[in-house]
Amino acid sequence: MPQIRKPEKKEQIKEAAARLFRDKGYSATSMRDLAEAVSLKASSLYNHISSKEEILREICFENAHRFRSGMEEVEQAQSTAMAKVEALLRLHVRTAMEDATSVTAFNDEWRHLNEPFLSEFKSLRRDYEQRFRLILLAGMEEGEFRQMDPNIALYTLFSSVRWVYDWFQPGRPLTAANVEDELTAFILQALRP
């Protein structure tokens, strides 16, 4: 029988930190809280990480690169703006359901990053938003989407999927696939002319 490998200690610490950041907030989470969550003494925790900001930084940048990779894949696809927006929406919804704790930290706690990481993260975020905005504008120019301010469209899309990570729980009557399909269809309908 194959053995199920436990996640490495640093990965366990990262998962526990993401849960604590979600439940208590980054500022209210102490290293002692984190040590208790992974059954270590606070002094032993420093054998695995240098600070809680290191964990926040890893969570934020891993998610930023996940979304950036998704954007690059979508941009390379020879498809309509509607299909591109649908793919990106599905990426957001799927990520929120599969990795809710780290997405929470990514969405809500990034402001606690110190420089130069805060500026780097903001730059990644602005780049992603601008690329998404260009897809929306292309869809408006092609007549796939109704004419509207692209910022209203962009931030409404983001707001429309932000709640998923806080609400979705496996085992509810709706499956993850149902939520992804219904939410995506609902949002795309609002973009159509």
C-alpha angles and dihedrals in degrees: 000000000000115000119241105232117225115230114264114267094253090052090050089050091050092050092048091047092051090052092048092047088051095047102036104015126247096273094051094048113094130197086246090057089050093048091051091049091059097036096248134125112254091244091053091053089070089064087070106031136019097217144340087258089062088059093045090049092051092048093048097046095043089055093043090053091046090056092042091053089049090050092050091051091049093047091053093051116100094227142115124280088249091056091047093051090047091052091049093047090051089050091053095046094044092048091049091052098042099042105022098155097053092041088055091055090043092052100038112023106042090100088074093066114115125227135307088025095053092057092045092050092047089051092053090048094050091047092052092047092049092050091049090048090053090054090051091049091049089052091051092049091050092048093244091116129040117254113266140132104293092220092056089049093047098047093041089055091050092046090049093061100034096086094055095083091054097044109035117091122174111246096041116127090262116068122220089255091052092051092047093049097044097044093046093048091048094051095044091051089058090056096052118102 
